[in-house]
């Protein structure tokens, strides 16, 4: 069987162990793309209609560029899983989008063969489709005085053949609040939010105009990205040994020194009870995050309206590793930190300000064991809900970014 005919083994189920539970959530603020200002959009559509519209537009673009001989041949297309544009995580709805791709292709484009981006099918791929999803607050008209949140799906088509051209874009708004935004296992278990080169290269190609040359860095990173997707697929299937092998292969590549690689090495080694190796991988993850983003977005889970961690022995055991390696890293550098707590957009202002500060203070105190100088080299700050990324106040997966605690590297004074 042609590998492009095999059904998708879904790499990612969904949304994540977050950094603060009722006021908790985490990604690096200076590396996260904030949503655009409130604006007016075309009428949003029901989910199924919207996704079919995007898919048909992209596949028709492919067909329009094929010669008559090519139309009679097999056309191989790979899909990079659709991800949340703010967190970088792949939500469960991405699986369903992929299924619809298959259905539309089988029905209308029988010579198109699809496969998820994988190491063993990239070489034969003619085209690749990348997609992002963002949950945004928008208006439907100038007279709309009750703006609501809608999902914005945006996809890009790139020709991987000799000309390497970004061929087309398709986007649409979705009027459906029931999309499954749970994270896949690889993202759910990740100790950090992973806004790294893997995500940035996809965002860049998706957002680039049609009929322009494809970004060189995006094209170069595809082989490593395919390995990371293979690793995530194996992890999703609980084949941690196989997943570890893929992450190790990615780590051996020059462009594989990214957060996602070392987060994966940490998770797979931890699942295999290779604890020294897991600690080492987490230490490297801390270093890469600090050196490339000047921030850390470690996922500590707090109890609701509480400064104590959830009473989960497995999680608490991991927290000890995380706190230890963070302390060790900063003990060996001259860098200073702001430990910043954030809250989602619900509840009283004063309470959220206090809670966000107390959680940041709690993390500062816990790091003190391995980094006694932490109080001299850091400052705990509570931002309440004044720096939300999403701002929906839904207190679920969609606004998890707003419930975060960040470590931001700052000049020492």
C-alpha positions in Angstrom: 0.0 0.0 0.0 1.3 3.5 -0.8 2.2 5.3 2.4 0.0 8.2 1.4 -3.0 6.0 1.4 -2.6 4.9 4.9 -5.0 6.4 7.4 -3.7 9.2 9.6 -2.2 7.9 12.9 -3.1 11.0 14.9 -0.1 12.5 16.4 -1.8 14.8 18.8 -4.8 14.6 21.0 -4.8 17.7 23.1 -4.5 20.6 25.4 -2.2 20.7 28.0 -1.1 20.5 31.6 -1.2 24.2 32.2 0.8 26.5 34.4 -1.9 27.7 36.7 -5.3 26.2 37.1 -7.9 28.8 37.9 -5.5 31.7 37.3 -3.0 29.5 35.6 -1.5 29.3 32.2 1.9 29.6 30.5 3.7 30.7 27.5 6.5 33.2 27.1 4.9 36.6 26.7 7.7 38.1 24.6 7.6 35.2 22.1 3.8 34.8 21.9 2.0 36.4 19.1 -0.8 38.4 20.6 -4.1 38.4 18.8 -4.9 41.4 16.6 -7.0 44.3 17.8 -10.8 43.9 17.7 -11.9 44.0 14.1 -14.9 43.3 11.9 -15.0 40.0 10.0 -17.2 38.3 7.4 -20.0 36.2 8.7 -18.7 33.1 10.4 -20.0 29.7 9.2 -20.8 26.3 10.7 -17.8 24.1 11.3 -18.3 21.4 8.6 -19.2 23.9 5.9 -16.2 26.1 6.8 -13.6 23.3 6.8 -15.0 21.9 3.5 -14.7 25.4 2.0 -11.0 25.7 3.0 -10.1 22.3 1.8 -11.9 22.7 -1.6 -10.1 26.0 -2.2 -6.7 24.5 -1.6 -7.2 21.3 -3.5 -8.7 23.2 -6.5 -5.6 25.4 -6.4 -3.5 22.3 -6.8 -5.6 21.0 -9.6 -5.5 24.3 -11.5 -1.7 24.1 -11.6 -1.4 20.5 -12.8 -0.7 19.7 -16.4 -3.0 17.2 -18.2 -0.4 14.5 -17.7 -0.1 15.3 -14.0 -3.9 15.2 -13.6 -3.7 11.5 -14.6 -0.9 10.7 -12.2 -0.8 10.3 -8.5 -0.4 13.6 -6.6 1.1 13.3 -3.1 0.1 15.8 -0.5 1.3 15.9 3.1 -0.5 17.7 6.0 1.2 19.4 8.9 -1.2 19.1 11.8 -3.3 22.2 12.4 -2.1 24.0 15.6 -3.3 26.7 17.9 -1.6 29.9 16.8 -1.1 31.3 20.3 0.2 28.2 22.2 1.6 26.1 19.4 -0.3 23.1 20.7 -2.3 20.8 18.4 -5.9 20.5 19.5 -8.0 17.4 19.0 -10.1 19.2 16.3 -7.0 19.0 14.1 -7.6 15.2 13.8 -11.1 15.9 12.5 -9.9 18.4 10.0 -7.5 15.8 8.6 -10.4 13.3 8.3 -12.4 15.8 6.3 -9.4 16.3 4.0 -9.4 12.6 3.2 -13.1 12.6 2.6 -13.1 15.5 0.3 -10.1 14.2 -1.7 -11.6 10.7 -2.0 -14.8 12.2 -3.2 -13.6 14.9 -5.6 -9.9 14.4 -6.2 -9.3 10.6 -6.5 -5.7 11.0 -7.8 -4.7 13.0 -4.7 -3.1 10.8 -2.0 -2.8 12.3 1.5 -0.5 11.5 4.4 0.5 13.3 7.6 3.9 14.8 7.3 6.2 11.9 8.2 9.9 11.2 7.7 9.1 8.3 5.3 6.8 10.2 3.0 8.4 13.6 2.8 10.7 12.7 -0.1 7.8 11.8 -2.4 5.6 14.7 -1.4 4.6 17.2 -4.1 2.7 19.6 -1.9 2.3 20.4 1.8 -0.6 22.0 3.6 0.0 23.9 6.9 -2.8 25.3 9.1 -3.4 27.3 12.2 -6.4 28.0 14.4 -6.9 31.1 16.6 -9.7 31.9 19.0 -10.4 35.6 18.6 -12.8 38.2 19.9 -14.3 40.0 16.9 -17.2 42.1 15.7 -19.6 41.3 12.9 -20.4 44.9 12.0 -19.8 48.5 13.2 -23.0 48.3 15.1 -22.1 45.1 16.9 -21.9 46.1 20.5 -21.5 42.6 21.8 -18.3 41.2 20.3 -17.9 37.4 20.6 -15.2 34.9 20.2 -14.9 32.8 17.1 -12.4 30.4 15.7 -10.3 31.6 12.7 -8.9 28.8 10.6 -6.1 29.7 8.2 -4.3 27.3 5.9 -1.5 27.6 3.3 -0.5 25.4 0.4 3.2 25.1 -0.7 4.6 23.4 -3.7 7.6 21.2 -2.7 8.7 20.4 -6.2 11.4 22.3 -8.0 10.0 25.8 -7.9 9.3 25.7 -4.1 6.4 28.2 -4.3 3.9 29.2 -1.7 0.9 28.6 -3.9 -2.2 29.7 -2.1 -4.1 30.5 1.1 -7.5 29.9 2.5 -9.1 31.1 5.7 -12.6 31.2 7.2 -14.3 32.0 10.5 -16.2 29.3 12.4 -19.4 29.9 14.4 -19.1 26.9 16.7 -18.1 26.9 20.4 -18.0 23.1 20.7 -14.7 22.4 18.9 -12.6 19.9 20.9 -9.6 21.9 22.0 -8.1 19.2 24.3 -4.4 18.8 23.7 -2.7 15.7 22.3 -0.6 13.6 24.7 2.7 15.0 23.4 1.5 18.5 24.2 -0.5 17.7 27.3 2.5 16.0 29.0 5.0 18.6 27.9 6.6 20.4 30.8 6.6 23.7 28.9 4.8 25.5 26.1 6.8 24.9 23.0 7.0 28.1 20.9 10.1 27.3 19.1 11.5 27.1 15.5 9.2 24.3 14.6 6.2 26.5 15.3 7.7 29.8 14.0 8.6 28.2 10.6 5.0 27.0 10.1 3.6 30.4 11.1 5.8 32.1 8.7 4.8 29.9 5.7 1.1 30.1 6.6 1.1 33.9 6.8 3.2 34.5 3.7 1.5 35.7 0.5 0.5 33.4 -2.3 2.7 33.1 -5.3 5.9 33.9 -3.5 9.0 31.8 -2.9 8.8 29.5 0.1 10.8 30.5 3.1 14.2 28.7 3.0 14.3 28.0 6.7 10.9 26.5 6.6 12.0 24.1 3.8 15.2 23.2 5.6 13.4 22.4 8.8 10.8 20.0 7.2 13.0 16.9 7.7 13.4 17.6 11.4 9.8 18.5 11.7 8.8 15.2 10.2 10.9 13.4 12.7 9.2 15.3 15.6 5.8 14.4 14.2 6.8 10.8 14.0 8.0 11.0 17.6 4.7 12.6 18.6 2.7 9.8 16.9 4.7 7.1 18.7 4.2 8.9 22.0 0.5 9.2 21.3 0.4 5.4 20.8 2.4 5.0 24.1 5.3 3.5 22.2 7.8 5.5 24.2 10.9 3.6 23.1 10.1 4.3 19.4 9.2 7.9 20.3 12.6 8.3 22.1 14.4 7.0 19.0 12.8 9.7 16.8 13.5 12.5 19.3 17.2 11.3 19.5 17.4 11.4 15.7 16.0 14.9 15.7 18.6 15.9 18.4 21.4 14.7 16.2 20.4 17.2 13.5 21.9 20.7 13.4 18.5 22.3 13.3 17.1 19.8 15.8 18.3 21.9 18.8 14.8 23.2 19.5 12.5 23.1 22.6 10.2 20.5 21.2 13.1 18.0 20.8 14.3 18.3 24.4 10.8 18.4 25.8 10.2 15.1 24.0 13.5 13.6 25.3 12.4 14.6 28.8 9.0 13.1 28.5 10.0 9.8 26.8 12.9 9.2 29.2 10.6 10.0 32.2 8.0 7.5 30.9 10.7 4.9 30.5 11.9 5.6 34.1 15.2 6.8 32.8 15.2 9.6 35.4 18.9 10.8 35.1 18.4 11.1 31.3 15.1 12.9 31.9 16.7 15.4 34.2 19.5 16.1 31.7 17.0 16.7 28.9 15.0 19.1 31.1 18.2 21.0 31.9 18.9 21.4 28.2 15.3 22.4 27.6 15.7 25.2 30.2 18.9 26.4 28.6 17.4 26.5 25.1 14.3 28.3 26.2 16.2 31.0 28.1 18.8 31.5 25.4 16.4 31.6 22.5 13.3 33.3 24.0 14.7 34.9 27.2 11.9 33.3 29.1 10.5 30.0 30.5 7.0 28.7 30.4 7.0 25.8 32.7 3.6 24.2 33.5 2.9 24.0 37.2 -0.7 23.0 38.1 -2.2 24.8 41.0 -5.4 24.0 42.8 -8.4 26.2 42.0 -8.1 29.6 43.9 -5.1 28.1 45.6 -1.3 28.6 45.8 -0.7 24.9 46.4 -0.1 22.4 43.7 -2.6 19.8 42.7 -2.4 16.8 45.0 -1.0 14.5 42.3 2.0 12.5 43.4 3.2 11.9 39.8 3.0 15.6 39.0 4.7 16.7 42.2 7.6 14.3 41.5 8.1 16.0 38.2 7.9 19.5 39.7 10.8 18.6 42.0 12.9 17.9 38.8 11.8 21.1 37.1 12.5 23.3 40.1 15.8 21.7 40.7 17.0 22.1 37.1 15.7 25.7 36.9 17.6 26.5 40.1 20.8 24.8 38.9 20.7 26.7 35.6 20.3 30.2 37.1 22.9 29.4 39.9 25.5 29.0 37.2 24.6 32.2 35.3 24.6 35.9 36.1 21.0 36.3 34.7 18.2 37.7 36.8 14.5 36.8 36.7 11.0 38.2 36.9 8.6 35.5 38.0 5.3 36.7 36.7 1.9 35.3 37.6 -1.1 35.8 35.3 -4.9 35.1 35.6 -7.7 34.4 33.2 -10.3 37.1 32.7 -12.8 36.0 35.4 -13.3 36.9 39.1 -12.7 40.1 41.1 -9.7 42.3 40.1 -8.2 42.5 43.6 -8.5 38.7 44.1 -6.8 37.9 40.8 -4.0 40.4 41.4 -3.3 38.8 44.8 -3.6 35.2 43.6 -1.3 35.8 40.6 1.3 37.4 42.9 1.1 34.7 45.5 1.6 31.9 42.9 4.6 33.7 41.5 5.9 34.1 45.1 5.3 30.4 45.8 7.5 29.4 42.8 10.2 31.8 43.9 10.2 30.2 47.4 10.4 26.6 46.0 13.4 27.4 43.8 15.2 28.7 46.8 16.2 25.2 47.8 18.4 24.7 44.8 19.1 28.4 44.2 19.5 30.2 47.6 20.3 33.5 45.8 16.9 33.5 44.1 15.5 36.3 46.2 18.4 38.5 45.3 18.2 37.6 41.6 14.5 37.6 41.0 11.3 39.5 41.6 7.8 38.1 42.0 5.1 40.0 40.1 1.4 39.5 39.9 -0.3 40.8 36.7 -3.8 39.6 37.4 -5.7 39.5 34.1 -4.2 42.7 32.7 -1.9 40.8 30.2 -4.2 38.1 28.9 -3.4 36.6 25.5 -6.9 35.3 24.7 -9.1 37.2 27.1 -12.2 34.9 26.7 -12.6 34.1 30.4 -13.9 30.6 29.5 -11.5 29.0 32.0 -10.9 26.0 29.8 -8.4 24.9 27.1 -9.2 27.9 24.9 -7.9 30.5 27.3 -5.3 28.4 29.2 -2.6 30.8 28.0 -4.1 33.4 30.2 -3.5 31.3 33.4 0.2 31.2 33.3 3.3 31.9 35.4 6.4 33.1 33.4 10.1 33.3 34.1 11.3 36.3 32.2 15.1 37.0 32.0 15.9 40.7 32.8 19.1 42.7 33.4 20.3 42.5 36.9 20.2 45.8 38.8 
